[in-house]
Amino acid sequence: MKSISNVIQFYATYYPIIMTVVWITGAWLFDVRSKFMISKSVAIRAPKVTILLSMYNEEHTIVETLNSFLKVNHSNYDVVLVDDKSEDNTISIVQDWMDNEKNKQSRTNIKLIKLTRNLGKAQALNQAMQQINSEFVLVTDADSILAPNAILELLSRFDNERVGAVTGKPVVRNRTTLLGRLQTLEYMGVIDHIKRAQDTLYGGIMTVAGVIVLYRRNALLEVNGFDPLAITEDIDITWRLRRKQWLVQYTPHALVYILVPETLKGYLRQRTRWSTGGLEVLFKNLKWVLHSKSLNQKMLLIDMCLSHIWAWLAVITMVQYIAVAITARTFSLPGVILLIYIVLFTAMLLQGLTQDKQKSKINWYDMLGLPVYSTFYWVTALVTALISQIIVGMFHKQKGSWTSPDRGR
């Protein structure tokens, strides 16, 4: 029993340290590899791209998003908007905006599809896909702002005809609260690192970012589009593309500016949904990955499994620690371990700032979250992993649907 307890404590203690080292190393190798990559530059031949946007009750954010489409510097693109039976003023606002652009004689071709009943995001996208014949399809969200060079940067990674999707880098734009600033650091200092490391070490990423992903249309058609039952269609489509041997990659140079939750309730709901969707995909693909000959697929799956195992072992270790502290009436912190945590996460943040090159526009106010930055990430990972396992194991019934997210202010 003592040896088992020691193993549990070792895993719970050193898993975050080991993964941080992996992320730092992988992110560094990503940059090294990028310097030697010879891109065939798909962007030079300017293939047709359709920006596809699904909408449901987006009256407060949609105009900013649409305006960003007009600033895209790719020379060959159009826009398809699909409204999933919004219940607010989204349709009238979009229609007024389109009429205004027509009066300005805008060169951007914009089409609006109005669904007669609410089908859910995935099905709304599938309905619109039936009317798209572009070689590439860019899917984004109705509260996101595309950077002007986003399409060109995404296209530059399609240097292999087996690349089925490339995702970009989200940058937080609402930072009026500590929670918003913490997520700013998280996206720049952790999530970006994870995707760089996965792209380098595993030959592709675990999931695209649904707010900015460019798909090869043929790849989407081969997997029959988006799964209407998936709770997170972006994670699900990533793995279904993999099953058909399509590559799914990442570029940190294609930016999209997003709104994040600024209430704890909204934040936990979002992250729990992501974690639940990840577990859903894990169980759906477990048998296939185990029989797959691809080491990369197995590594991605192991990565996902290890994080969920760690959550329970971390809880067990904390309970043991508290029990011993109460029994012995002593309380002490593992100073060396905490120092290693702090040093590694600070190093990762500094590496992130260097790689970011101020694209995320990090300022001193954002850095106020630094003292609790690492704790915030790992506590969130632990809590959402446990909740999602309970949901999937006891209550969850697979159903994809629209939700009204907390988009801050």
C-alpha positions, 0 to 999 in steps of 0.5 A: 500500500505504501508503494502505491501511495508513493506512486500516486503522490509522484504522479500527482506531483510531477505530472504538471511539471513533466507536461510543462517541460514537454510544452516548452520543448515542443514549442521551441522545436516548433519554431526551430522546424518552422525556420527550415520548412519550405512552404509551397505557398498555396496562398500564391495561387489564391484559391477560392475561400468561403468564410462560413459563419453560423448565427444564433442570437448574435445581435450584439456582436455580429456587426463587428465580425462582419466588418472584419471580413471586409478587411481580409487581404486574400484576393479570392473569397466570399462569405456565407452566413447561415442563421439558425432561426435566431429569436432576436434581431440578428436577421434584421441587423445582418440584412441592414448591414448587407444592404448598406454594403451593397449601396457602397458597391462592396466587392465582397460577395455575401450570401445569407441563408435563413433556416426555417427551424433551429437545427443546432450549430453543426447542422446549420453548418452542414446546410450551408456547406451544400451551397458552397463549392470553394476549395477551402472553407473558413469557419469562425464564430459570430463574436470573433474578429478575423485578423486581415492576414488570417486566411493567407497565414492559414493557407500557407500551411496547406503545403501538403495535399493531405492537410485537411484543416489548419487552425489559428491562434485566438487572442482574448480582446475583453480584459476588464476583469482578473478572469479575463486577464488570466485567460489572456495569459492562458491562451498566449502562455499555455494553449498556444504552447500545447498546440505548438507542442502537439503539432511538432511532437505528435504530427498534428493537434488534438483539436482545432479552435472552432473560432478559426479553422480553415478546412479543405472542402474535400476533407469535410465532404469525405467525413460527411461534414459536422456531427449534429450530435457532438457536444463540441463539433470542433473536437469531433471533426478533428478526430474524424478527419484523422480517421480518414488520414487527413492531417490537422495542423496549427499556425500561431500566425493566423489570429482571431480576436475573441470574447471570453467569459468574464464570470466564473460560472460562464467560464466553468460552463465553457471549460466543462463543455470542452472537457466533456466533448473531449471525453466524448471523442475519446470514447468514440475513438478509443477502439480505432486508435488502439488498433491504429498503426499510427504512433502519433494517434496513440500519443494524442490519446495517451495525452488526453487519458493521462490528464484525466487520470491525474485529476483523480490522483491529485484529489487523492493526494490532497486528501491524504495531505490534509489528513496527515496535516490534521493528524500530525497537527502540522502544516508545511508546503513542499517548497522545492516543488512549488519553486519548480512550478513557479520557475517553469510556468514563468519560463513558459510565459516568457517563452510565450511572450517572446514567440507572441511578438506582441500579437496578443498585445499583452500589457502590464495590467494583463500581467497582474494575473501572473501570481495566480496564473499557474494555479488558475490553469491547473485548478481549472484543468482538475475541476473540469476533468472531474466534472466532465467524467461525472457528466459522461459517466452518469448523466450525459446524453449525446446531443449537440445544441446551441448555448448562449455563452458568457461573452464578457463585456 
